[in-house]
Amino acid sequence: MNTSNIFLPASLGAFGGILLGGIGGIDIFSTLVLAAICAVVGVAVGSTFENENQTTLEDHEN
């Protein structure tokens, strides 16, 4: 996963963390920590999803 593909899952994860923190009514520091955790999880899930769906040369030959 290159750096340009990291931005979208990280920003969506951070937004989701801020949204969950706001809905949950927790303080700002905990909300930011939750946003950071969600951003890391978003990048990890996006990276795993991208690796599983890569086409190989063998796929194109068949």
Beta strands, then each sheet from edge to edge (+ up, - down):
end
